[in-house]
Amino acid sequence: SDLVVYKDFAHAPSKLKATTNALKQQFPQRRLVACLELHTFSSLNPAFLPQYAHCFDAPDVAVVYFNPHVLEHKRLPPLAAATVAEAFQRPDLKVITDSAELAAFLRAQSWANANLLLMSSGTFDGLDLPGLAAEITA
C-alpha cells in the first residue's frame, strides 16, 4: 500500500521526463527512485546524451545504468560514467555499469512510502526484475 514498482518502456528524453513527472504528480508524498537503462544506439551516443539534460530532475533518487559490453557489441566507442553524469546535468545522479551493483543499490534503499520506476527498452542485462520487485515489496 505504500510502495509500487513500475516497469516502463520509456527511454527517450521526452518520455523519461513525462513519466517521472507524472509519477511525482500522482504520488507527491512518496519518494521516487527512478532507474533508466541506456540501451539504444542513440542513448549510448555521447553526441545525443546532452538531450537528457534536466529530463531526470523529478525523481528523488535518479540512477542511470548502462553496460559497457553493450557498447562493444554495438561497436560504439567506450562511454565514461562522468560523461553520462555531466549530460544529465544532475549533480547527484548515480551512474552504474554493473547489474549486480544496481540490484544491490536498489536493495539497500528505504522503500517505506516510495515508488520504484525502472525504464528501459532492454532488460537491465537480464536482471530478474519481478524477483527484485517481490523482494523489495515483501
Secondary structure, 3 states (H helix, E strand, C coil): CCEEEEEECCCCHHHHHHHHHHHHHHCCCCEEEEEEECCCCCCCCCCCHHHHCCCCCCCCEEEEECCHHHHHHCCCCCCCHHHHHHHHCCCCCEEECCHHHHHHHHHCCCCCCEEEEEECCCCCCCCCHHHHHHHHHC
